[in-house]
Amino acid sequence: MNIIATIIPEIFLSISIMILLIFGVFIKESFNIVYKSSIVVLIFAVLLLVNNFENFSQIFNDSYLIDNLSNYIKTLSIISAIVVLLISYEYINSLKINKFEYPILIISSLLGAMIMISANDLIVFYMGLELQSLPLYVLASIDRENERSTEAGLKYFVLSALSSGLLLYGCSLIYGFTGSTNFQLIAQNFNSNNLGLIFGIVFIIVGLGFKISVVPFHMWTPDVYEGSPTSVTVFFALVPKIAAMTVFIRFTNVAFAGIFDQWQLILIFLSVGSMILGAVAAIGQDNIKRLMAYSSIGHMGYALAGILTGTIEGTKSTIIYLTIYAVMNTGMFACIFFMKRKEKYVENIKDLSGLSKTNPLLAVGFLIMLFSLAGIPPLAGFFAKFYIFVAVLESKLYLLAVIGLVTTVVSAFYYLRIVKIIYFDESKISFQNVKNLPLKFVLLTSSLIILLYFVYPSILIDMTSSISLG
């Protein structure tokens, strides 16, 4: 009974998925009911999780870990999924991809992410990873009439399958040389002089690198972000990355904690490469979703910088970064959902020309999000990067800090270029009025959080102060 109480949010989501699926199959025209019921299910899941916050344990033979870190990240992931469903309802209706499978696939992927977040065992971790990934293959290609969507689904499937294979090979090497799949036992039995184990770490990092789209494993990201329906793109940008980053934290702080020097060099390379490519490659982009793809690559580079310090402060700065990153991206994609003209959603950055003259409130929303993504004070994005740089400097990684600062300045160029287009270019035909209260609410809420974060900047530090990293 105690075990059931510990994992009640996961059990509730699993049962809800089955009930919603049965309802969707047997009831005609069930999309609206299933969609709204999915949002209610996720809200209940958050309440169950919050009620479960003080319940810490290792269950299923120590393979599943419930602690402050897992509870915090799960809450962030579920809220992100709720926001995705809230802001994308009108979008998927207008594209006529309003199939009842859509919200069920979102919840299924979320359930896989939750299993990944609590995994304390290689087998449980891989099971969660595949449960998260399989619905994403379908979601990316759910707009069957659109060739770009089909192409995006195929590209993500092929490259994700490759990365899963590499990751599974790495897990098998770790198990073969340590005799265990449990993270704590792996740490106890790890021999840093064993070349096979080092190869195992490399394969695991490569597999996870694909999932969070860091350089040089980023090649799928721009095409999948652009080709997928925007509602799927925003989910790609949030939940899978947050879950995979949490797994990075588990591996580096628990399973591979004793061989810090070996994995730190690899993560430095991934972090630096991602920051540089994210800053440079986005400059020439005309499609705002492709720009957001390169932006996310750069942001994952900054988030990795906190983990690679190997300190508790550095890892907690990454958790704070992921939280603010989630708010910024939901706000930014909420703005993108307002880019609708003649019953058609547009994605070209030039379509924003003179937006401040035709829709000043939306222009302000874009301004807040873009300035925050660029890390301009006193917005929340500045504090996210500030915490990362403080942790990097405390670890005496001065060159990494310099590269991070330079790439921040470079990346500010393409964010500010959009601001220039919005405020100084000649106005085009105005976007049509989108009467979507949830979308407006999400944009307003995320804008206020980002804008007023400086009033109480220590709020996230206080929230993460009790997080245990194993």
C-alpha positions in Angstrom: 0.0 0.0 0.0 2.9 2.3 0.8 4.4 1.7 -2.6 1.1 2.5 -4.3 0.8 5.8 -2.3 4.4 6.7 -3.4 3.7 6.4 -7.1 0.0 7.4 -7.1 0.5 10.2 -9.8 2.0 7.7 -12.2 -0.7 5.1 -11.5 -3.4 7.8 -12.0 -1.9 8.9 -15.3 -1.6 5.3 -16.6 -5.3 4.5 -15.7 -6.4 7.8 -17.2 -4.6 7.1 -20.5 -6.4 3.7 -20.8 -9.8 5.2 -20.0 -9.4 8.1 -22.4 -8.2 5.8 -25.1 -11.2 3.4 -24.7 -13.6 6.4 -24.6 -12.0 7.9 -27.7 -12.2 4.6 -29.7 -15.8 3.8 -28.9 -17.4 7.3 -28.8 -17.7 9.1 -32.1 -16.6 12.8 -32.3 -14.9 12.4 -29.0 -12.0 14.9 -29.5 -13.4 17.8 -27.5 -14.3 15.6 -24.5 -11.0 13.7 -24.5 -9.0 16.9 -24.9 -10.7 18.8 -22.0 -10.7 15.6 -19.9 -6.9 15.4 -20.5 -6.4 18.8 -19.1 -8.4 17.9 -16.0 -6.4 14.7 -15.6 -3.2 16.6 -15.7 -4.4 19.2 -13.2 -5.4 16.3 -10.8 -1.9 14.8 -11.4 -0.3 18.0 -10.3 -2.5 18.0 -7.1 -1.6 14.4 -6.4 2.1 15.2 -6.9 2.0 18.2 -4.6 0.2 16.2 -2.0 3.0 13.6 -2.4 5.9 16.1 -1.9 6.9 14.9 1.5 7.0 11.2 0.5 10.6 10.2 -0.1 11.6 6.6 -0.8 13.4 4.2 -3.1 11.0 1.5 -4.3 11.1 -1.6 -6.6 14.4 -2.9 -5.3 15.8 0.7 -5.2 15.2 1.1 -9.0 12.7 3.9 -8.7 13.5 7.1 -6.7 11.0 9.5 -5.2 12.8 12.6 -3.8 12.7 16.4 -3.9 14.4 16.5 -7.3 12.0 14.1 -9.0 8.9 15.8 -7.4 10.0 19.3 -8.5 10.9 18.3 -12.1 7.7 16.2 -12.5 5.6 19.1 -11.4 7.4 21.4 -13.9 6.9 18.8 -16.6 3.1 18.3 -15.9 2.5 22.1 -15.8 4.4 22.4 -19.1 2.1 19.7 -20.6 -1.0 21.5 -19.3 0.2 24.7 -20.9 0.9 23.0 -24.2 -2.7 21.6 -24.3 -4.2 25.0 -23.2 -2.5 27.0 -25.9 -2.8 24.6 -28.8 -6.5 23.7 -28.8 -7.5 26.3 -31.4 -4.4 25.6 -33.5 -5.0 21.9 -34.0 -8.7 22.5 -34.7 -7.8 25.0 -37.4 -5.3 22.6 -39.0 -7.9 19.8 -38.8 -5.6 17.5 -36.9 -8.1 17.4 -34.0 -7.8 13.6 -33.4 -8.5 12.2 -29.9 -5.1 10.5 -30.0 -3.3 13.9 -29.8 -3.9 14.7 -26.0 -3.5 11.0 -25.1 -0.1 10.9 -26.9 1.0 14.0 -25.0 0.1 12.3 -21.6 1.7 9.1 -22.6 5.0 10.9 -23.5 4.7 12.8 -20.2 4.3 9.5 -18.3 7.5 8.2 -19.9 9.3 11.5 -18.9 8.1 11.0 -15.3 9.5 7.5 -15.2 12.8 8.8 -16.6 13.0 11.5 -14.0 12.6 9.0 -11.1 14.7 6.3 -12.6 17.5 5.0 -10.4 18.2 2.0 -12.6 19.4 1.7 -16.2 16.5 -0.6 -17.2 13.8 1.6 -15.7 15.5 4.7 -17.3 15.5 3.0 -20.7 11.8 1.9 -20.3 10.9 5.5 -19.5 12.9 6.9 -22.4 11.2 4.7 -24.9 7.7 5.4 -23.5 8.5 9.1 -23.8 9.9 8.8 -27.4 7.4 6.5 -29.1 4.4 9.0 -28.8 6.7 11.8 -30.1 7.3 9.9 -33.4 3.5 9.9 -34.0 3.0 13.5 -32.7 5.7 14.9 -35.1 3.9 13.4 -38.1 0.3 13.8 -36.9 -0.5 16.4 -39.6 -0.7 13.7 -42.3 -1.7 16.1 -45.1 1.5 18.1 -44.6 4.7 16.6 -46.2 6.9 18.6 -43.9 5.2 17.0 -40.9 5.6 13.5 -42.3 9.3 14.3 -43.1 9.8 15.6 -39.5 8.3 12.4 -38.0 10.5 10.2 -40.2 13.7 12.1 -39.4 13.0 12.1 -35.7 12.2 8.4 -35.7 15.4 7.4 -37.6 17.8 9.6 -35.6 16.1 8.9 -32.3 16.2 5.1 -32.9 19.9 5.5 -33.7 20.5 7.4 -30.5 18.5 4.9 -28.5 20.6 2.1 -29.9 23.8 3.8 -28.9 22.5 4.5 -25.5 21.3 0.9 -25.0 24.8 -0.3 -26.1 26.4 2.1 -23.5 24.0 0.7 -20.8 25.0 -2.9 -21.7 28.7 -2.0 -21.4 28.1 -0.4 -18.0 26.1 -3.5 -16.8 28.7 -5.9 -18.2 31.7 -4.3 -16.4 30.0 -3.3 -13.1 27.5 -6.2 -12.8 24.6 -4.0 -11.9 22.1 -1.6 -13.4 21.4 0.3 -10.2 23.0 3.7 -10.1 24.4 3.5 -6.6 25.8 0.0 -7.2 27.3 1.2 -10.5 29.1 4.0 -8.6 30.4 1.5 -6.0 31.7 -0.9 -8.6 33.1 1.6 -11.1 36.7 1.3 -12.1 38.0 4.4 -13.8 40.9 2.4 -15.4 38.5 0.2 -17.3 38.4 1.4 -20.9 35.1 -0.5 -21.5 33.4 1.5 -18.8 34.6 4.8 -20.2 33.2 3.8 -23.6 29.9 3.0 -21.9 29.8 6.5 -20.5 30.5 8.0 -23.9 27.7 6.0 -25.6 25.2 7.0 -22.8 26.2 10.7 -23.1 25.9 10.5 -26.9 22.4 9.0 -26.6 21.2 11.6 -24.1 22.9 14.3 -26.3 20.5 13.4 -29.1 17.5 13.7 -26.8 18.4 17.3 -25.6 19.8 18.2 -29.1 23.3 19.4 -28.2 26.1 19.7 -30.7 27.1 17.5 -32.5 23.9 15.6 -32.1 21.6 18.4 -33.0 21.0 17.7 -36.7 17.4 16.7 -36.3 16.3 19.7 -34.3 15.8 22.5 -36.9 13.9 20.3 -39.4 11.7 18.6 -36.8 10.9 21.9 -35.1 9.9 23.5 -38.4 8.1 20.5 -39.9 6.1 19.4 -36.9 2.9 21.2 -36.0 3.7 24.2 -33.7 1.7 22.6 -30.8 4.1 19.6 -31.0 7.1 21.8 -31.4 6.5 23.5 -28.1 6.1 20.1 -26.4 9.4 19.0 -28.0 11.1 22.2 -26.6 9.9 21.5 -23.0 9.1 18.1 -21.5 11.7 15.8 -23.3 14.5 18.2 -22.7 13.7 18.8 -19.1 13.4 15.0 -18.5 16.7 14.2 -20.3 18.5 17.0 -18.4 17.3 15.4 -15.1 18.7 12.1 -16.2 22.1 13.8 -16.9 21.9 15.1 -13.3 21.2 11.6 -12.0 24.1 10.0 -14.0 26.7 12.7 -13.1 25.8 13.1 -9.4 25.1 9.4 -8.6 26.2 6.7 -11.1 29.3 8.4 -12.5 30.1 10.7 -9.5 33.5 9.0 -8.9 34.9 9.7 -12.4 34.3 13.4 -12.6 37.4 14.1 -14.7 36.3 11.7 -17.5 32.8 13.0 -18.2 33.5 16.6 -17.5 35.7 17.0 -20.6 33.0 15.5 -22.8 30.3 17.8 -21.3 32.5 20.9 -21.8 32.8 20.0 -25.5 29.1 19.5 -25.8 28.3 22.7 -23.9 30.8 24.9 -25.8 29.7 23.5 -29.2 26.1 24.1 -28.4 26.5 27.6 -27.2 28.6 28.6 -30.3 26.3 26.9 -32.8 23.2 28.2 -31.1 24.5 31.7 -31.3 25.8 31.6 -34.9 23.5 29.3 -36.8 20.3 31.2 -35.9 21.5 34.5 -37.4 20.5 33.6 -40.9 17.1 32.0 -40.1 13.9 33.3 -41.6 11.5 30.8 -40.1 10.8 31.6 -36.4 10.4 27.9 -35.5 13.9 27.1 -36.9 15.2 30.1 -35.0 13.7 28.7 -31.8 15.3 25.3 -32.6 18.8 26.9 -32.7 17.9 28.9 -29.7 17.0 25.8 -27.7 20.4 24.2 -28.8 22.2 27.2 -27.3 20.1 27.1 -24.1 20.8 23.4 -23.6 24.5 24.3 -23.8 24.2 26.8 -21.0 22.2 24.3 -18.9 24.9 21.7 -19.4 27.5 24.2 -18.1 25.9 24.1 -14.7 26.0 20.3 -14.6 29.6 20.0 -15.7 30.9 22.0 -12.8 30.3 18.9 -10.7 29.1 21.0 -7.7 25.7 21.0 -6.0 25.4 24.8 -6.7 26.1 24.2 -10.4 23.5 21.5 -10.7 20.9 23.6 -8.8 21.6 26.5 -11.2 20.8 24.1 -14.0 17.5 23.2 -12.4 16.7 26.9 -12.0 17.7 27.5 -15.6 15.4 24.8 -16.8 12.5 26.3 -14.9 13.0 29.8 -16.4 13.6 28.2 -19.8 10.2 26.5 -19.6 8.5 29.8 -18.8 10.3 31.7 -21.6 9.5 29.1 -24.2 5.8 28.7 -23.3 5.6 32.5 -23.6 7.4 32.7 -26.9 5.4 29.9 -28.5 2.2 31.6 -27.2 3.2 34.6 -29.1 3.9 32.4 -32.2 0.3 31.0 -31.9 -1.0 34.6 -32.4 0.7 34.8 -35.9 -2.4 34.0 -37.8 -3.5 35.7 -41.1 -6.4 34.9 -43.4 -7.1 31.7 -41.3 -3.6 30.5 -41.9 -0.7 30.4 -39.3 2.4 32.0 -40.6 6.0 31.4 -39.4 8.2 33.8 -41.3 10.0 36.4 -39.2 9.3 39.0 -41.8 5.6 38.5 -41.2 6.2 40.4 -37.9 7.1 43.6 -39.7 5.6 46.6 -38.0 3.7 44.5 -35.5 4.0 47.3 -32.9 1.7 49.5 -35.0 -1.0 46.9 -35.7 -0.9 44.9 -32.4 1.0 46.7 -29.7 0.1 44.3 -26.9 1.4 41.3 -28.9 4.5 43.3 -29.8 5.2 43.9 -26.1 4.8 40.1 -25.4 7.4 39.3 -28.1 9.7 42.1 -26.7 9.6 40.6 -23.2 10.2 37.0 -24.4 13.0 38.0 -26.8 14.8 40.2 -24.3 14.6 37.4 -21.7 15.9 34.8 -24.1 18.8 37.1 -24.9 19.5 37.4 -21.2 19.0 41.1 -20.9 18.6 42.4 -17.3 16.4 42.7 -15.3 14.3 39.9 -16.9 14.3 36.3 -15.7 16.5 35.1 -18.5 19.3 37.3 -17.2 19.1 35.7 -13.8 19.0 32.2 -15.3 22.3 32.8 -17.1 23.8 34.7 -14.1 23.4 31.7 -11.8 25.0 29.4 -14.4 28.0 31.8 -14.9 28.5 32.2 -11.1 28.7 28.4 -10.7 31.1 28.1 -13.6 33.4 30.9 -12.2 33.3 29.3 -8.7 34.6 26.1 -10.4 37.4 28.1 -12.0 36.3 27.3 -15.5 37.2 30.8 -16.7 37.5 30.0 -20.4 34.0 28.4 -20.4 32.6 31.4 -18.8 34.2 33.7 -21.3 32.8 31.6 -24.2 29.4 31.7 -22.6 29.4 35.5 -22.3 30.6 36.0 -25.8 28.0 33.6 -27.3 25.3 35.4 -25.2 26.3 38.7 -26.8 26.3 37.1 -30.3 22.9 35.4 -29.8 21.4 38.7 -28.6 21.9 39.9 -32.2 19.2 37.6 -33.7 16.8 38.2 -30.8 17.2 42.0 -31.2 16.9 41.7 -35.0 13.3 40.4 -34.5 12.6 43.3 -32.1 13.9 45.7 -34.8 11.6 44.1 -37.4 8.6 44.4 -35.0 9.2 48.0 -34.0 11.0 49.7 -36.8 10.1 48.0 -40.1 7.1 49.0 -42.2 3.9 47.4 -41.1 2.2 44.6 -43.0 -1.3 43.3 -43.0 -2.2 42.9 -39.3 -2.7 39.4 -37.8 -6.4 38.5 -37.3 -7.8 38.7 -33.8 -7.3 35.4 -32.0 -10.1 35.0 -29.5 -8.4 32.4 -27.3 -8.6 33.1 -23.6 -6.3 30.3 -22.4 -3.7 31.5 -24.9 -3.9 35.1 -23.7 -3.8 33.9 -20.1 -0.6 31.9 -20.7 1.1 34.8 -22.5 0.1 37.3 -19.8 1.2 35.0 -16.9 4.5 34.0 -18.5 5.2 37.7 -19.3 4.5 38.8 -15.7 6.7 36.0 -14.3 9.6 37.0 -16.6 9.1 40.7 -16.1 8.6 40.7 -12.3 11.1 37.9 -11.4 13.7 40.5 -10.3 11.4 41.6 -7.5 12.0 38.3 -5.7 14.9 36.6 -7.6 15.7 34.2 -4.8 12.3 32.5 -5.0 13.7 29.7 -7.2 16.9 29.4 -5.1 14.6 28.9 -2.0 12.5 26.3 -3.9 15.6 24.3 -5.0 17.5 24.7 -1.7 16.1 21.4 -0.3 16.6 19.4 -3.5 18.8 16.3 -2.9 20.9 15.2 -5.8 21.7 11.7 -4.5 
